[in-house]
Amino acid sequence: MRTIGLLGGMSWESSAEYYRILNQGVRDRLGPTASARCVLWSFNFAEIEDLQHRGDWDGLTTRMVDAAQRLEACGADLLLICTNTMHRMAPAVEAAVRVPLLHIADPTAERIKAAGFRKVGLLGTAFTMEHAFYKGRLAERYGLDVIVPGRDDRATVHRIIYKELVTGKVIPESRAAYRAIMARLVEDGAEAIILGCTEIMLLVQATGSPVPLFDTTALHAEAAIEIALAG
């Protein structure tokens, strides 16, 4: 079994889901006492959030590269950045280590393509929804037509992530707000919706969506299991 290196703590709520999915997945494949071989670097998310909202992406890149190199030194054979937003610095991380980085957008896009969808809605932080590093990869590598909510809806999605979900708060009114936003994406032509923030799955489930949902957290972790067990 290969060792999975997790760049986590962004937030720890979603990192805990990664740990659960990885270990349950390995147990399901190898037997009741089996678990994933992994190492975790967990950031203090308060520091990361501050740098994100100040726009200090260079400072964030320095921290991500340092953490990735530490995981590699600890024996990681494969790296996962356990957040969509911080894939903005995925190229810098890849260039700084010798082990492969599994990009969160790739298993998601592959599953969407296999399901036959082309036009997809994207929910995530404002950084993920508005910057090109994520939507561009989906479009250029996989030919997906990615649409995002309108300005006010993007602000609502972002606020709920940072004010509620990263602190573990799941509020019914926020679930209703997300469902309304998702319905508007469907009205705009979305055939499916990407849960492009690793905390959104805490709030939104498939039963509340008029179209299929693609949970990046689960798809990312499941893809890592396949690679780790491939030897």
mmCIF file of the C-alpha atoms, coordinates in Angstrom:
data_MODEL
# 
_entry.id   MODEL 
# 
loop_
_atom_site.group_PDB 
_atom_site.id 
_atom_site.type_symbol 
_atom_site.label_atom_id 
_atom_site.label_alt_id 
_atom_site.label_comp_id 
_atom_site.label_asym_id 
_atom_site.label_entity_id 
_atom_site.label_seq_id 
_atom_site.pdbx_PDB_ins_code 
_atom_site.Cartn_x 
_atom_site.Cartn_y 
_atom_site.Cartn_z 
_atom_site.occupancy 
_atom_site.B_iso_or_equiv 
_atom_site.pdbx_formal_charge 
_atom_site.auth_seq_id 
_atom_site.auth_comp_id 
_atom_site.auth_asym_id 
_atom_site.auth_atom_id 
_atom_site.pdbx_PDB_model_num 
ATOM 1   C CA . MET A 1 1   ? 0.000   0.000  0.000   1.00 0.00 ? 1   MET A CA 1 
ATOM 2   C CA . ARG A 1 2   ? 1.321   3.438  -0.914  1.00 0.00 ? 2   ARG A CA 1 
ATOM 3   C CA . THR A 1 3   ? 1.409   6.149  1.734   1.00 0.00 ? 3   THR A CA 1 
ATOM 4   C CA . ILE A 1 4   ? -0.973  9.062  1.110   1.00 0.00 ? 4   ILE A CA 1 
ATOM 5   C CA . GLY A 1 5   ? 0.184   12.518 2.178   1.00 0.00 ? 5   GLY A CA 1 
ATOM 6   C CA . LEU A 1 6   ? -2.647  14.868 3.151   1.00 0.00 ? 6   LEU A CA 1 
ATOM 7   C CA . LEU A 1 7   ? -2.300  18.646 3.102   1.00 0.00 ? 7   LEU A CA 1 
ATOM 8   C CA . GLY A 1 8   ? -5.182  19.287 5.466   1.00 0.00 ? 8   GLY A CA 1 
ATOM 9   C CA . GLY A 1 9   ? -6.629  21.549 8.113   1.00 0.00 ? 9   GLY A CA 1 
ATOM 10  C CA . MET A 1 10  ? -8.288  23.771 5.496   1.00 0.00 ? 10  MET A CA 1 
ATOM 11  C CA . SER A 1 11  ? -10.600 23.238 7.307   1.00 0.00 ? 11  SER A CA 1 
ATOM 12  C CA . TRP A 1 12  ? -10.194 20.303 9.680   1.00 0.00 ? 12  TRP A CA 1 
ATOM 13  C CA . GLU A 1 13  ? -13.929 19.588 9.277   1.00 0.00 ? 13  GLU A CA 1 
ATOM 14  C CA . SER A 1 14  ? -13.348 18.420 5.712   1.00 0.00 ? 14  SER A CA 1 
ATOM 15  C CA . SER A 1 15  ? -9.981  16.838 6.553   1.00 0.00 ? 15  SER A CA 1 
ATOM 16  C CA . ALA A 1 16  ? -11.807 14.614 9.035   1.00 0.00 ? 16  ALA A CA 1 
ATOM 17  C CA . GLU A 1 17  ? -14.053 13.492 6.174   1.00 0.00 ? 17  GLU A CA 1 
ATOM 18  C CA . TYR A 1 18  ? -11.007 12.674 4.063   1.00 0.00 ? 18  TYR A CA 1 
ATOM 19  C CA . TYR A 1 19  ? -9.588  10.564 6.891   1.00 0.00 ? 19  TYR A CA 1 
ATOM 20  C CA . ARG A 1 20  ? -12.894 8.749  7.344   1.00 0.00 ? 20  ARG A CA 1 
ATOM 21  C CA . ILE A 1 21  ? -13.394 8.048  3.629   1.00 0.00 ? 21  ILE A CA 1 
ATOM 22  C CA . LEU A 1 22  ? -9.814  6.848  3.136   1.00 0.00 ? 22  LEU A CA 1 
ATOM 23  C CA . ASN A 1 23  ? -9.900  4.469  6.074   1.00 0.00 ? 23  ASN A CA 1 
ATOM 24  C CA . GLN A 1 24  ? -13.379 3.129  5.400   1.00 0.00 ? 24  GLN A CA 1 
ATOM 25  C CA . GLY A 1 25  ? -12.497 2.624  1.751   1.00 0.00 ? 25  GLY A CA 1 
ATOM 26  C CA . VAL A 1 26  ? -9.351  0.657  2.542   1.00 0.00 ? 26  VAL A CA 1 
ATOM 27  C CA . ARG A 1 27  ? -11.212 -1.397 5.130   1.00 0.00 ? 27  ARG A CA 1 
ATOM 28  C CA . ASP A 1 28  ? -13.949 -2.233 2.623   1.00 0.00 ? 28  ASP A CA 1 
ATOM 29  C CA . ARG A 1 29  ? -11.354 -3.457 0.117   1.00 0.00 ? 29  ARG A CA 1 
ATOM 30  C CA . LEU A 1 30  ? -8.826  -5.212 2.378   1.00 0.00 ? 30  LEU A CA 1 
ATOM 31  C CA . GLY A 1 31  ? -10.741 -6.407 5.415   1.00 0.00 ? 31  GLY A CA 1 
ATOM 32  C CA . PRO A 1 32  ? -12.185 -5.290 8.757   1.00 0.00 ? 32  PRO A CA 1 
ATOM 33  C CA . THR A 1 33  ? -8.914  -4.372 10.466  1.00 0.00 ? 33  THR A CA 1 
ATOM 34  C CA . ALA A 1 34  ? -7.268  -2.686 7.476   1.00 0.00 ? 34  ALA A CA 1 
ATOM 35  C CA . SER A 1 35  ? -6.791  1.073  7.343   1.00 0.00 ? 35  SER A CA 1 
ATOM 36  C CA . ALA A 1 36  ? -5.120  3.616  5.093   1.00 0.00 ? 36  ALA A CA 1 
ATOM 37  C CA . ARG A 1 37  ? -1.413  4.334  5.367   1.00 0.00 ? 37  ARG A CA 1 
ATOM 38  C CA . CYS A 1 38  ? -1.298  8.123  5.461   1.00 0.00 ? 38  CYS A CA 1 
ATOM 39  C CA . VAL A 1 39  ? 0.462   11.144 6.927   1.00 0.00 ? 39  VAL A CA 1 
ATOM 40  C CA . LEU A 1 40  ? -1.283  14.453 7.595   1.00 0.00 ? 40  LEU A CA 1 
ATOM 41  C CA . TRP A 1 41  ? -0.031  18.013 7.730   1.00 0.00 ? 41  TRP A CA 1 
ATOM 42  C CA . SER A 1 42  ? -2.784  20.066 9.347   1.00 0.00 ? 42  SER A CA 1 
ATOM 43  C CA . PHE A 1 43  ? -2.616  23.849 8.965   1.00 0.00 ? 43  PHE A CA 1 
ATOM 44  C CA . ASN A 1 44  ? -4.067  26.374 11.384  1.00 0.00 ? 44  ASN A CA 1 
ATOM 45  C CA . PHE A 1 45  ? -6.896  27.456 9.130   1.00 0.00 ? 45  PHE A CA 1 
ATOM 46  C CA . ALA A 1 46  ? -7.227  30.851 10.825  1.00 0.00 ? 46  ALA A CA 1 
ATOM 47  C CA . GLU A 1 47  ? -3.828  31.765 9.359   1.00 0.00 ? 47  GLU A CA 1 
ATOM 48  C CA . ILE A 1 48  ? -4.749  30.378 5.931   1.00 0.00 ? 48  ILE A CA 1 
ATOM 49  C CA . GLU A 1 49  ? -8.091  32.188 5.847   1.00 0.00 ? 49  GLU A CA 1 
ATOM 50  C CA . ASP A 1 50  ? -6.447  35.490 6.757   1.00 0.00 ? 50  ASP A CA 1 
ATOM 51  C CA . LEU A 1 51  ? -3.908  35.181 3.940   1.00 0.00 ? 51  LEU A CA 1 
ATOM 52  C CA . GLN A 1 52  ? -6.627  34.165 1.460   1.00 0.00 ? 52  GLN A CA 1 
ATOM 53  C CA . HIS A 1 53  ? -8.775  37.197 2.167   1.00 0.00 ? 53  HIS A CA 1 
ATOM 54  C CA . ARG A 1 54  ? -5.751  39.489 2.118   1.00 0.00 ? 54  ARG A CA 1 
ATOM 55  C CA . GLY A 1 55  ? -4.842  38.093 -1.280  1.00 0.00 ? 55  GLY A CA 1 
ATOM 56  C CA . ASP A 1 56  ? -1.402  36.936 -0.155  1.00 0.00 ? 56  ASP A CA 1 
ATOM 57  C CA . TRP A 1 57  ? -1.197  33.991 -2.539  1.00 0.00 ? 57  TRP A CA 1 
ATOM 58  C CA . ASP A 1 58  ? 2.602   34.088 -2.539  1.00 0.00 ? 58  ASP A CA 1 
ATOM 59  C CA . GLY A 1 59  ? 2.614   33.588 1.220   1.00 0.00 ? 59  GLY A CA 1 
ATOM 60  C CA . LEU A 1 60  ? 0.135   30.750 0.877   1.00 0.00 ? 60  LEU A CA 1 
ATOM 61  C CA . THR A 1 61  ? 2.239   29.123 -1.832  1.00 0.00 ? 61  THR A CA 1 
ATOM 62  C CA . THR A 1 62  ? 5.303   29.209 0.418   1.00 0.00 ? 62  THR A CA 1 
ATOM 63  C CA . ARG A 1 63  ? 3.374   27.449 3.183   1.00 0.00 ? 63  ARG A CA 1 
ATOM 64  C CA . MET A 1 64  ? 1.903   24.835 0.859   1.00 0.00 ? 64  MET A CA 1 
ATOM 65  C CA . VAL A 1 65  ? 5.258   24.005 -0.715  1.00 0.00 ? 65  VAL A CA 1 
ATOM 66  C CA . ASP A 1 66  ? 6.894   23.697 2.701   1.00 0.00 ? 66  ASP A CA 1 
ATOM 67  C CA . ALA A 1 67  ? 4.146   21.352 3.936   1.00 0.00 ? 67  ALA A CA 1 
ATOM 68  C CA . ALA A 1 68  ? 4.292   19.228 0.779   1.00 0.00 ? 68  ALA A CA 1 
ATOM 69  C CA . GLN A 1 69  ? 8.045   18.802 1.140   1.00 0.00 ? 69  GLN A CA 1 
ATOM 70  C CA . ARG A 1 70  ? 7.617   17.814 4.789   1.00 0.00 ? 70  ARG A CA 1 
ATOM 71  C CA . LEU A 1 71  ? 5.076   15.147 3.809   1.00 0.00 ? 71  LEU A CA 1 
ATOM 72  C CA . GLU A 1 72  ? 7.412   13.844 1.129   1.00 0.00 ? 72  GLU A CA 1 
ATOM 73  C CA . ALA A 1 73  ? 10.215  13.650 3.702   1.00 0.00 ? 73  ALA A CA 1 
ATOM 74  C CA . CYS A 1 74  ? 7.877   11.665 5.963   1.00 0.00 ? 74  CYS A CA 1 
ATOM 75  C CA . GLY A 1 75  ? 7.489   9.029  3.261   1.00 0.00 ? 75  GLY A CA 1 
ATOM 76  C CA . ALA A 1 76  ? 4.388   10.083 1.349   1.00 0.00 ? 76  ALA A CA 1 
ATOM 77  C CA . ASP A 1 77  ? 4.156   8.415  -2.063  1.00 0.00 ? 77  ASP A CA 1 
ATOM 78  C CA . LEU A 1 78  ? 1.178   10.510 -3.203  1.00 0.00 ? 78  LEU A CA 1 
ATOM 79  C CA . LEU A 1 79  ? -0.054  13.965 -2.200  1.00 0.00 ? 79  LEU A CA 1 
ATOM 80  C CA . LEU A 1 80  ? -3.599  15.296 -1.802  1.00 0.00 ? 80  LEU A CA 1 
ATOM 81  C CA . ILE A 1 81  ? -4.479  18.930 -1.175  1.00 0.00 ? 81  ILE A CA 1 
ATOM 82  C CA . CYS A 1 82  ? -7.626  18.498 0.918   1.00 0.00 ? 82  CYS A CA 1 
ATOM 83  C CA . THR A 1 83  ? -9.358  21.638 -0.334  1.00 0.00 ? 83  THR A CA 1 
ATOM 84  C CA . ASN A 1 84  ? -10.430 22.949 -3.724  1.00 0.00 ? 84  ASN A CA 1 
ATOM 85  C CA . THR A 1 85  ? -9.400  26.571 -3.220  1.00 0.00 ? 85  THR A CA 1 
ATOM 86  C CA . MET A 1 86  ? -5.784  25.821 -2.395  1.00 0.00 ? 86  MET A CA 1 
ATOM 87  C CA . HIS A 1 87  ? -5.365  24.004 -5.700  1.00 0.00 ? 87  HIS A CA 1 
ATOM 88  C CA . ARG A 1 88  ? -4.586  27.484 -6.970  1.00 0.00 ? 88  ARG A CA 1 
ATOM 89  C CA . MET A 1 89  ? -1.000  26.656 -5.990  1.00 0.00 ? 89  MET A CA 1 
ATOM 90  C CA . ALA A 1 90  ? -1.074  23.046 -7.193  1.00 0.00 ? 90  ALA A CA 1 
ATOM 91  C CA . PRO A 1 91  ? 1.459   23.746 -9.982  1.00 0.00 ? 91  PRO A CA 1 
ATOM 92  C CA . ALA A 1 92  ? 3.954   25.157 -7.466  1.00 0.00 ? 92  ALA A CA 1 
ATOM 93  C CA . VAL A 1 93  ? 3.473   22.171 -5.170  1.00 0.00 ? 93  VAL A CA 1 
ATOM 94  C CA . GLU A 1 94  ? 3.936   19.714 -8.037  1.00 0.00 ? 94  GLU A CA 1 
ATOM 95  C CA . ALA A 1 95  ? 7.150   21.450 -9.089  1.00 0.00 ? 95  ALA A CA 1 
ATOM 96  C CA . ALA A 1 96  ? 8.563   21.318 -5.554  1.00 0.00 ? 96  ALA A CA 1 
ATOM 97  C CA . VAL A 1 97  ? 8.245   17.570 -4.895  1.00 0.00 ? 97  VAL A CA 1 
ATOM 98  C CA . ARG A 1 98  ? 9.149   14.334 -6.656  1.00 0.00 ? 98  ARG A CA 1 
ATOM 99  C CA . VAL A 1 99  ? 5.995   12.403 -5.738  1.00 0.00 ? 99  VAL A CA 1 
ATOM 100 C CA . PRO A 1 100 ? 2.759   12.847 -7.710  1.00 0.00 ? 100 PRO A CA 1 
ATOM 101 C CA . LEU A 1 101 ? -0.030  15.220 -6.689  1.00 0.00 ? 101 LEU A CA 1 
ATOM 102 C CA . LEU A 1 102 ? -3.575  14.024 -7.354  1.00 0.00 ? 102 LEU A CA 1 
ATOM 103 C CA . HIS A 1 103 ? -5.462  17.148 -8.459  1.00 0.00 ? 103 HIS A CA 1 
ATOM 104 C CA . ILE A 1 104 ? -8.956  17.318 -6.984  1.00 0.00 ? 104 ILE A CA 1 
ATOM 105 C CA . ALA A 1 105 ? -10.542 18.470 -10.252 1.00 0.00 ? 105 ALA A CA 1 
ATOM 106 C CA . ASP A 1 106 ? -9.376  15.429 -12.233 1.00 0.00 ? 106 ASP A CA 1 
ATOM 107 C CA . PRO A 1 107 ? -11.355 12.564 -10.658 1.00 0.00 ? 107 PRO A CA 1 
ATOM 108 C CA . THR A 1 108 ? -14.375 14.864 -10.491 1.00 0.00 ? 108 THR A CA 1 
ATOM 109 C CA . ALA A 1 109 ? -14.172 15.757 -14.176 1.00 0.00 ? 109 ALA A CA 1 
ATOM 110 C CA . GLU A 1 110 ? -13.555 12.156 -15.166 1.00 0.00 ? 110 GLU A CA 1 
ATOM 111 C CA . ARG A 1 111 ? -16.683 11.020 -13.326 1.00 0.00 ? 111 ARG A CA 1 
ATOM 112 C CA . ILE A 1 112 ? -18.749 13.817 -14.875 1.00 0.00 ? 112 ILE A CA 1 
ATOM 113 C CA . LYS A 1 113 ? -17.553 12.909 -18.370 1.00 0.00 ? 113 LYS A CA 1 
ATOM 114 C CA . ALA A 1 114 ? -18.256 9.218  -17.748 1.00 0.00 ? 114 ALA A CA 1 
ATOM 115 C CA . ALA A 1 115 ? -21.800 10.125 -16.733 1.00 0.00 ? 115 ALA A CA 1 
ATOM 116 C CA . GLY A 1 116 ? -22.292 11.956 -20.034 1.00 0.00 ? 116 GLY A CA 1 
ATOM 117 C CA . PHE A 1 117 ? -22.664 15.498 -18.718 1.00 0.00 ? 117 PHE A CA 1 
ATOM 118 C CA . ARG A 1 118 ? -21.049 18.542 -20.288 1.00 0.00 ? 118 ARG A CA 1 
ATOM 119 C CA . LYS A 1 119 ? -22.611 21.675 -18.758 1.00 0.00 ? 119 LYS A CA 1 
ATOM 120 C CA . VAL A 1 120 ? -22.095 21.758 -15.005 1.00 0.00 ? 120 VAL A CA 1 
ATOM 121 C CA . GLY A 1 121 ? -22.702 24.196 -12.203 1.00 0.00 ? 121 GLY A CA 1 
ATOM 122 C CA . LEU A 1 122 ? -19.917 24.936 -9.722  1.00 0.00 ? 122 LEU A CA 1 
ATOM 123 C CA . LEU A 1 123 ? -20.328 25.813 -6.045  1.00 0.00 ? 123 LEU A CA 1 
ATOM 124 C CA . GLY A 1 124 ? -17.327 26.724 -3.932  1.00 0.00 ? 124 GLY A CA 1 
ATOM 125 C CA . THR A 1 125 ? -15.540 29.615 -2.317  1.00 0.00 ? 125 THR A CA 1 
ATOM 126 C CA . ALA A 1 126 ? -15.494 32.880 -4.222  1.00 0.00 ? 126 ALA A CA 1 
ATOM 127 C CA . PHE A 1 127 ? -11.882 32.099 -5.114  1.00 0.00 ? 127 PHE A CA 1 
ATOM 128 C CA . THR A 1 128 ? -12.839 28.780 -6.700  1.00 0.00 ? 128 THR A CA 1 
ATOM 129 C CA . MET A 1 129 ? -15.930 30.100 -8.469  1.00 0.00 ? 129 MET A CA 1 
ATOM 130 C CA . GLU A 1 130 ? -14.362 33.301 -9.787  1.00 0.00 ? 130 GLU A CA 1 
ATOM 131 C CA . HIS A 1 131 ? -10.702 32.502 -10.509 1.00 0.00 ? 131 HIS A CA 1 
ATOM 132 C CA . ALA A 1 132 ? -9.525  30.573 -13.557 1.00 0.00 ? 132 ALA A CA 1 
ATOM 133 C CA . PHE A 1 133 ? -7.305  27.953 -11.894 1.00 0.00 ? 133 PHE A CA 1 
ATOM 134 C CA . TYR A 1 134 ? -10.213 25.552 -11.321 1.00 0.00 ? 134 TYR A CA 1 
ATOM 135 C CA . LYS A 1 135 ? -12.782 26.322 -14.015 1.00 0.00 ? 135 LYS A CA 1 
ATOM 136 C CA . GLY A 1 136 ? -9.996  26.576 -16.571 1.00 0.00 ? 136 GLY A CA 1 
ATOM 137 C CA . ARG A 1 137 ? -8.732  23.080 -15.830 1.00 0.00 ? 137 ARG A CA 1 
ATOM 138 C CA . LEU A 1 138 ? -12.233 21.636 -16.188 1.00 0.00 ? 138 LEU A CA 1 
ATOM 139 C CA . ALA A 1 139 ? -12.745 23.404 -19.496 1.00 0.00 ? 139 ALA A CA 1 
ATOM 140 C CA . GLU A 1 140 ? -9.315  22.985 -21.079 1.00 0.00 ? 140 GLU A CA 1 
ATOM 141 C CA . ARG A 1 141 ? -8.578  19.401 -20.064 1.00 0.00 ? 141 ARG A CA 1 
ATOM 142 C CA . TYR A 1 142 ? -12.055 17.929 -20.075 1.00 0.00 ? 142 TYR A CA 1 
ATOM 143 C CA . GLY A 1 143 ? -14.149 20.138 -22.343 1.00 0.00 ? 143 GLY A CA 1 
ATOM 144 C CA . LEU A 1 144 ? -16.686 20.956 -19.625 1.00 0.00 ? 144 LEU A CA 1 
ATOM 145 C CA . ASP A 1 145 ? -18.851 24.065 -19.807 1.00 0.00 ? 145 ASP A CA 1 
ATOM 146 C CA . VAL A 1 146 ? -18.741 25.393 -16.244 1.00 0.00 ? 146 VAL A CA 1 
ATOM 147 C CA . ILE A 1 147 ? -21.273 27.919 -14.969 1.00 0.00 ? 147 ILE A CA 1 
ATOM 148 C CA . VAL A 1 148 ? -21.322 29.620 -11.574 1.00 0.00 ? 148 VAL A CA 1 
ATOM 149 C CA . PRO A 1 149 ? -24.053 31.417 -9.609  1.00 0.00 ? 149 PRO A CA 1 
ATOM 150 C CA . GLY A 1 150 ? -24.704 35.125 -10.003 1.00 0.00 ? 150 GLY A CA 1 
ATOM 151 C CA . ARG A 1 151 ? -22.836 37.685 -7.895  1.00 0.00 ? 151 ARG A CA 1 
ATOM 152 C CA . ASP A 1 152 ? -25.221 37.764 -4.933  1.00 0.00 ? 152 ASP A CA 1 
ATOM 153 C CA . ASP A 1 153 ? -25.544 33.989 -4.871  1.00 0.00 ? 153 ASP A CA 1 
ATOM 154 C CA . ARG A 1 154 ? -21.757 33.596 -5.007  1.00 0.00 ? 154 ARG A CA 1 
ATOM 155 C CA . ALA A 1 155 ? -21.488 35.888 -1.993  1.00 0.00 ? 155 ALA A CA 1 
ATOM 156 C CA . THR A 1 156 ? -24.034 33.765 -0.112  1.00 0.00 ? 156 THR A CA 1 
ATOM 157 C CA . VAL A 1 157 ? -22.242 30.506 -0.942  1.00 0.00 ? 157 VAL A CA 1 
ATOM 158 C CA . HIS A 1 158 ? -18.888 31.965 0.136   1.00 0.00 ? 158 HIS A CA 1 
ATOM 159 C CA . ARG A 1 159 ? -20.262 33.446 3.367   1.00 0.00 ? 159 ARG A CA 1 
ATOM 160 C CA . ILE A 1 160 ? -21.877 30.186 4.457   1.00 0.00 ? 160 ILE A CA 1 
ATOM 161 C CA . ILE A 1 161 ? -18.650 28.283 3.841   1.00 0.00 ? 161 ILE A CA 1 
ATOM 162 C CA . TYR A 1 162 ? -16.450 30.621 5.883   1.00 0.00 ? 162 TYR A CA 1 
ATOM 163 C CA . LYS A 1 163 ? -18.901 31.658 8.598   1.00 0.00 ? 163 LYS A CA 1 
ATOM 164 C CA . GLU A 1 164 ? -20.611 28.319 9.149   1.00 0.00 ? 164 GLU A CA 1 
ATOM 165 C CA . LEU A 1 165 ? -19.301 25.185 7.456   1.00 0.00 ? 165 LEU A CA 1 
ATOM 166 C CA . VAL A 1 166 ? -15.612 25.527 8.347   1.00 0.00 ? 166 VAL A CA 1 
ATOM 167 C CA . THR A 1 167 ? -16.696 25.822 11.982  1.00 0.00 ? 167 THR A CA 1 
ATOM 168 C CA . GLY A 1 168 ? -18.936 22.752 11.755  1.00 0.00 ? 168 GLY A CA 1 
ATOM 169 C CA . LYS A 1 169 ? -22.230 24.664 11.780  1.00 0.00 ? 169 LYS A CA 1 
ATOM 170 C CA . VAL A 1 170 ? -24.998 23.141 9.658   1.00 0.00 ? 170 VAL A CA 1 
ATOM 171 C CA . ILE A 1 171 ? -27.972 25.511 9.597   1.00 0.00 ? 171 ILE A CA 1 
ATOM 172 C CA . PRO A 1 172 ? -31.297 24.560 7.948   1.00 0.00 ? 172 PRO A CA 1 
ATOM 173 C CA . GLU A 1 173 ? -31.772 28.054 6.523   1.00 0.00 ? 173 GLU A CA 1 
ATOM 174 C CA . SER A 1 174 ? -28.404 27.831 4.817   1.00 0.00 ? 174 SER A CA 1 
ATOM 175 C CA . ARG A 1 175 ? -29.313 24.449 3.348   1.00 0.00 ? 175 ARG A CA 1 
ATOM 176 C CA . ALA A 1 176 ? -32.455 26.036 1.924   1.00 0.00 ? 176 ALA A CA 1 
ATOM 177 C CA . ALA A 1 177 ? -30.388 28.905 0.499   1.00 0.00 ? 177 ALA A CA 1 
ATOM 178 C CA . TYR A 1 178 ? -28.030 26.466 -1.210  1.00 0.00 ? 178 TYR A CA 1 
ATOM 179 C CA . ARG A 1 179 ? -30.926 24.509 -2.657  1.00 0.00 ? 179 ARG A CA 1 
ATOM 180 C CA . ALA A 1 180 ? -32.384 27.699 -4.121  1.00 0.00 ? 180 ALA A CA 1 
ATOM 181 C CA . ILE A 1 181 ? -29.032 28.628 -5.641  1.00 0.00 ? 181 ILE A CA 1 
ATOM 182 C CA . MET A 1 182 ? -28.661 25.153 -7.096  1.00 0.00 ? 182 MET A CA 1 
ATOM 183 C CA . ALA A 1 183 ? -32.145 25.410 -8.609  1.00 0.00 ? 183 ALA A CA 1 
ATOM 184 C CA . ARG A 1 184 ? -31.126 28.650 -10.316 1.00 0.00 ? 184 ARG A CA 1 
ATOM 185 C CA . LEU A 1 185 ? -28.043 26.945 -11.750 1.00 0.00 ? 185 LEU A CA 1 
ATOM 186 C CA . VAL A 1 186 ? -30.304 24.259 -13.180 1.00 0.00 ? 186 VAL A CA 1 
ATOM 187 C CA . GLU A 1 187 ? -32.518 26.961 -14.689 1.00 0.00 ? 187 GLU A CA 1 
ATOM 188 C CA . ASP A 1 188 ? -29.369 28.300 -16.347 1.00 0.00 ? 188 ASP A CA 1 
ATOM 189 C CA . GLY A 1 189 ? -28.750 24.917 -17.951 1.00 0.00 ? 189 GLY A CA 1 
ATOM 190 C CA . ALA A 1 190 ? -26.615 22.983 -15.459 1.00 0.00 ? 190 ALA A CA 1 
ATOM 191 C CA . GLU A 1 191 ? -26.985 19.248 -16.035 1.00 0.00 ? 191 GLU A CA 1 
ATOM 192 C CA . ALA A 1 192 ? -25.110 18.455 -12.825 1.00 0.00 ? 192 ALA A CA 1 
ATOM 193 C CA . ILE A 1 193 ? -23.509 20.386 -9.981  1.00 0.00 ? 193 ILE A CA 1 
ATOM 194 C CA . ILE A 1 194 ? -19.981 20.165 -8.578  1.00 0.00 ? 194 ILE A CA 1 
ATOM 195 C CA . LEU A 1 195 ? -19.682 20.592 -4.823  1.00 0.00 ? 195 LEU A CA 1 
ATOM 196 C CA . GLY A 1 196 ? -16.397 22.399 -5.325  1.00 0.00 ? 196 GLY A CA 1 
ATOM 197 C CA . CYS A 1 197 ? -15.615 23.086 -1.694  1.00 0.00 ? 197 CYS A CA 1 
ATOM 198 C CA . THR A 1 198 ? -14.712 20.192 0.561   1.00 0.00 ? 198 THR A CA 1 
ATOM 199 C CA . GLU A 1 199 ? -17.083 21.402 3.318   1.00 0.00 ? 199 GLU A CA 1 
ATOM 200 C CA . ILE A 1 200 ? -20.239 21.681 1.190   1.00 0.00 ? 200 ILE A CA 1 
ATOM 201 C CA . MET A 1 201 ? -21.016 17.981 1.547   1.00 0.00 ? 201 MET A CA 1 
ATOM 202 C CA . LEU A 1 202 ? -21.662 18.719 5.235   1.00 0.00 ? 202 LEU A CA 1 
ATOM 203 C CA . LEU A 1 203 ? -24.677 20.796 4.158   1.00 0.00 ? 203 LEU A CA 1 
ATOM 204 C CA . VAL A 1 204 ? -25.943 19.462 0.832   1.00 0.00 ? 204 VAL A CA 1 
ATOM 205 C CA . GLN A 1 205 ? -26.915 15.924 -0.080  1.00 0.00 ? 205 GLN A CA 1 
ATOM 206 C CA . ALA A 1 206 ? -28.140 14.402 -3.318  1.00 0.00 ? 206 ALA A CA 1 
ATOM 207 C CA . THR A 1 207 ? -31.712 14.125 -2.049  1.00 0.00 ? 207 THR A CA 1 
ATOM 208 C CA . GLY A 1 208 ? -32.029 17.906 -2.078  1.00 0.00 ? 208 GLY A CA 1 
ATOM 209 C CA . SER A 1 209 ? -30.840 18.434 -5.644  1.00 0.00 ? 209 SER A CA 1 
ATOM 210 C CA . PRO A 1 210 ? -32.818 18.373 -8.910  1.00 0.00 ? 210 PRO A CA 1 
ATOM 211 C CA . VAL A 1 211 ? -29.689 17.171 -10.767 1.00 0.00 ? 211 VAL A CA 1 
ATOM 212 C CA . PRO A 1 212 ? -26.790 14.825 -9.891  1.00 0.00 ? 212 PRO A CA 1 
ATOM 213 C CA . LEU A 1 213 ? -24.181 16.161 -7.473  1.00 0.00 ? 213 LEU A CA 1 
ATOM 214 C CA . PHE A 1 214 ? -20.463 15.475 -7.693  1.00 0.00 ? 214 PHE A CA 1 
ATOM 215 C CA . ASP A 1 215 ? -18.836 15.674 -4.270  1.00 0.00 ? 215 ASP A CA 1 
ATOM 216 C CA . THR A 1 216 ? -15.175 16.547 -4.771  1.00 0.00 ? 216 THR A CA 1 
ATOM 217 C CA . THR A 1 217 ? -14.211 15.354 -1.288  1.00 0.00 ? 217 THR A CA 1 
ATOM 218 C CA . ALA A 1 218 ? -15.486 11.819 -1.809  1.00 0.00 ? 218 ALA A CA 1 
ATOM 219 C CA . LEU A 1 219 ? -14.278 11.549 -5.404  1.00 0.00 ? 219 LEU A CA 1 
ATOM 220 C CA . HIS A 1 220 ? -10.796 12.830 -4.513  1.00 0.00 ? 220 HIS A CA 1 
ATOM 221 C CA . ALA A 1 221 ? -10.396 10.446 -1.582  1.00 0.00 ? 221 ALA A CA 1 
ATOM 222 C CA . GLU A 1 222 ? -11.768 7.468  -3.520  1.00 0.00 ? 222 GLU A CA 1 
ATOM 223 C CA . ALA A 1 223 ? -9.350  8.107  -6.378  1.00 0.00 ? 223 ALA A CA 1 
ATOM 224 C CA . ALA A 1 224 ? -6.485  8.236  -3.876  1.00 0.00 ? 224 ALA A CA 1 
ATOM 225 C CA . ILE A 1 225 ? -7.495  4.851  -2.496  1.00 0.00 ? 225 ILE A CA 1 
ATOM 226 C CA . GLU A 1 226 ? -7.368  3.312  -5.974  1.00 0.00 ? 226 GLU A CA 1 
ATOM 227 C CA . ILE A 1 227 ? -3.878  4.701  -6.570  1.00 0.00 ? 227 ILE A CA 1 
ATOM 228 C CA . ALA A 1 228 ? -2.618  3.692  -3.114  1.00 0.00 ? 228 ALA A CA 1 
ATOM 229 C CA . LEU A 1 229 ? -3.836  0.122  -3.489  1.00 0.00 ? 229 LEU A CA 1 
ATOM 230 C CA . ALA A 1 230 ? -2.608  -0.207 -7.049  1.00 0.00 ? 230 ALA A CA 1 
ATOM 231 C CA . GLY A 1 231 ? 0.816   -0.753 -5.542  1.00 0.00 ? 231 GLY A CA 1 
# 
